Amino acid sequence: GAVSGVVGDAEGHIGSFEAALFAILIVCNALHAASFFFFLGQTGATTTGVLKGVQMLAVFVLSDMLFCRPGSDSTNCITFSKSCSVALVVFGLCIYYNAKKIGIARLRRASDGASIGGGLALGLAGVGSISRGSSGELVQQTSDT
């Protein structure tokens, strides 16, 4: 490709401009990873997973819009099988997210007026336990935060 030709012409040596670009790439990747784990700690795994699904959908659509041209490599183009795969992932994320919310709502309805005591463990992934606070309100302790 074009990049390998330029590097080949320079006999494998990179200049200060290329080194600066590489350093910027490393810093951006580190900031992206740090922000992801910060967000994961603040919101939990379910919300972060749903947002990663939204990110995947955006990358899928934008790669088609920006890089899919007639006569070019078709790996960046939307196909029927790729669309089905994305739809399946988004559908699964929606089911998972709603199942967690429904499970918490059912527990709250069932526990209204009832004493939970030390807490009731739920069978839903990432929900943790819910117990009564000092003033009687429901308090959720999640295992993914």
SULPE-V624503 format. One record per helix or strand of 3 or more residues. SS is the DSSP state (h for helix, s for strand). FROM is the first residue (numbers start at 1). TO is the last residue. Records with the same first field share a line. If there is no record, write none. Layout:
SS: FROM-TO + FROM-TO
This chain:
h: 2-9 + 16-43 + 45-67 + 74-76 + 80-111
s: 129-132 + 138-141
